[in-house]
Amino acid sequence: MKHIFSHNSINVLDIDKSVDFYDKALSLKKIRQVEPPDGSFKLIFLGDGVSSHELELTWLKDRKTPYDLGDKEFHFAFTTDNMKASHALHEKMGCICFENEEMGLYFIEDPDGYWIEIIPDK
């Protein structure tokens, strides 16, 4: 038996704001969208155009309050082939929330408070 990683899902309050953030910050593009006729939710799958792994953004129509992310002890990570340019972009966007210069990495925070680790491609 074999299992292959498919996607991660996060819940978001403003789907358009989140799609825009992930496009600008990480160049993730919309692959597909699922929305029932009643408009009660939207699922938007984003991809990097290189790997098969996807990020699923889940928006619920009736949700009006921010999600409780607990102690934020979870995250997902992206590698970059240009750490200097990536850091400059995220600094300009104002989304860097933590830096660890000793380890050569940093984290950005999306509009819903999720942390994303940025690490150099080795």
C-alpha positions as MATLAB code, in Angstrom:
seq = 'MKHIFSHNSINVLDIDKSVDFYDKALSLKKIRQVEPPDGSFKLIFLGDGVSSHELELTWLKDRKTPYDLGDKEFHFAFTTDNMKASHALHEKMGCICFENEEMGLYFIEDPDGYWIEIIPDK';
ca = [
       0.000    0.000    0.000;
       1.275    3.471   -0.915;
       0.130    6.904    0.263;
       1.064   10.115   -1.553;
       0.703   13.569   -0.031;
      -2.121   15.429   -1.807;
      -2.925   18.703   -0.044;
      -3.268   20.667    3.174;
      -6.417   22.590    4.012;
      -6.806   25.770    6.034;
      -9.946   27.720    6.852;
     -10.052   31.389    5.866;
     -12.441   34.275    6.561;
     -11.909   36.267    3.348;
     -11.249   33.941    0.418;
     -10.319   36.711   -2.037;
      -7.888   38.304    0.407;
      -6.286   34.904    1.052;
      -5.984   34.003   -2.649;
      -4.381   37.397   -3.264;
      -1.950   36.952   -0.352;
      -0.796   33.489   -1.454;
      -0.362   34.695   -5.024;
       1.690   37.750   -4.023;
       3.679   36.176   -1.181;
       4.347   32.700   -2.606;
       3.258   32.774   -6.282;
       0.600   30.122   -5.661;
      -2.017   30.031   -8.407;
      -5.595   28.797   -8.403;
      -5.823   25.279   -9.825;
      -9.516   24.658   -9.287;
     -12.515   25.766   -7.268;
     -15.428   23.865   -5.768;
     -18.614   25.689   -4.807;
     -22.065   24.169   -4.240;
     -25.138   25.785   -5.815;
     -26.262   27.155   -2.441;
     -22.971   29.079   -2.014;
     -22.523   27.813    1.552;
     -18.795   27.241    1.094;
     -15.920   27.537   -1.361;
     -12.855   25.391   -1.735;
     -10.028   26.913   -3.733;
      -6.987   24.763   -4.449;
      -3.679   26.566   -5.008;
      -0.500   25.147   -6.483;
       3.093   26.188   -7.046;
       3.284   24.890  -10.620;
       6.209   22.629   -9.738;
       5.098   20.051   -7.177;
       1.822   18.160   -7.080;
       1.114   19.279   -3.505;
      -1.759   21.748   -3.147;
      -3.035   24.188   -0.534;
      -6.805   24.081   -0.112;
      -8.407   27.286    1.158;
     -11.779   26.571    2.754;
     -14.263   29.439    3.110;
     -17.569   28.988    4.957;
     -20.328   31.501    4.181;
     -21.742   31.613    7.706;
     -18.377   32.048    9.471;
     -17.946   35.624   10.707;
     -15.379   35.320   13.512;
     -11.665   34.520   13.234;
     -10.581   30.916   13.668;
      -8.871   29.906   16.913;
      -5.394   28.803   15.896;
      -4.439   27.754   19.412;
      -0.800   28.285   20.271;
       0.229   28.448   16.582;
       2.496   25.470   17.107;
       1.848   24.255   13.561;
       2.960   25.641   10.221;
       3.799   24.681    6.683;
       7.020   25.503    4.879;
       8.233   26.664    1.495;
      11.745   26.612    0.097;
      13.007   29.470   -2.034;
      15.843   29.629   -4.520;
      16.407   33.323   -3.691;
      16.218   33.974    0.035;
      17.304   37.619   -0.270;
      14.605   38.521   -2.814;
      11.990   36.499   -0.949;
      12.797   38.249    2.328;
      12.686   41.660    0.628;
       9.247   40.900   -0.852;
       7.827   39.702    2.447;
       9.380   42.616    4.303;
       7.719   45.018    1.833;
       4.395   43.182    2.316;
       4.789   43.519    6.099;
       4.031   39.855    6.704;
       7.265   38.663    8.373;
       6.338   37.613   11.904;
       9.482   35.818   13.122;
      13.096   35.531   12.009;
      15.775   33.063   13.038;
      18.958   34.382   11.484;
      21.076   31.687   13.159;
      19.105   28.980   11.340;
      18.782   31.079    8.159;
      14.990   31.031    8.024;
      11.968   33.176    8.792;
       8.202   32.958    9.024;
       5.452   34.980    7.386;
       1.873   35.256    8.608;
      -1.149   35.062    6.315;
      -4.330   37.164    6.736;
      -5.865   34.540    9.067;
      -2.822   34.182   11.308;
      -1.331   30.991    9.859;
       2.472   30.890    9.966;
       4.469   29.868    6.894;
       8.164   29.005    7.176;
      10.485   30.242    4.450;
      13.702   28.258    4.109;
      16.504   28.397    1.550;
      16.609   25.731   -1.124;
      19.600   23.579   -0.270;
];
